Amino acid sequence: MTKSTRFAVGSLFGPSRSDRLVELLKELSRTAIECAALFRETKGRDARAIIAVEHKADRIVEQIHELLDNSFIMRFDIPDSMKLTDNLDDVVDGMRKVALHLEAYAPFVSELSADAMEVFALGEAMLHDIDTLVDMLAGPRLSLPKVREVTNRIDAAESMADKLVAEKERKLVAEYAAPGANAIGFIATHQLFHLLEQMTDDANHCANMVLSLARKEA
């Protein structure tokens, strides 16, 4: 089945399911932004509240999985839509993991440092750009140039996060290289930045999935 035929058939038989998918993706995107705002306000210290929002995201993901599992023809590629859903869920899961990490290592990470919050801020900005991409899914047709413009911005943010984390790793090695340095403190801080970086990686994967959807509609 050609792209044009698949699009025409999907428009004829599957608009309600496709529209519902976009609605649920929008709900999931807004939930991710809600979780990021909560994380920023509490600096990741309210694990219970963050987990509650993460559970809310999980319920939306379950609805999307059920919708996609029971669909045959849709406007958007089903495997890509599934990956987009799971990658966005991974970003929310990442915030939960950071909150639990901070709770477990509280004696060694008293609060998130300015450089840690800088990496997180990049991830939060990426989520707002992902929300813009999800908004585009509701249009009659994805514009590949417009999608690429946003995904390039997300990719640049992810590259900046990688750079910041690499710089932090070098500083950590210098800080904890002295004899008698606190090994647990090193592990706690190193793992914290790894988790923050993973969130930006997952956000970038979301952008790549929307870009894939746009290319398939082009």
Secondary structure, 3 states (H helix, E strand, C coil): CCHHHHHHHHHHHCHHHHHHHHHHHHHHHHHHHHHHHHHHHHCCCCHHHHHHHHHHHHHHHHHHHHHHHCCCCCCCCHHHHHHHHHHHHHHHHHHHHHHHHHHHCCCCCCCCCHHHHHHHHHHHHHHHHHHHHHHHHCCCCCCHHHHHHHHHHHHHHHHHHHHHHHHHHHHHHHHHCCCCCCHHHHHHHHHHHHHHHHHHHHHHHHHHHHHHHHHHHC
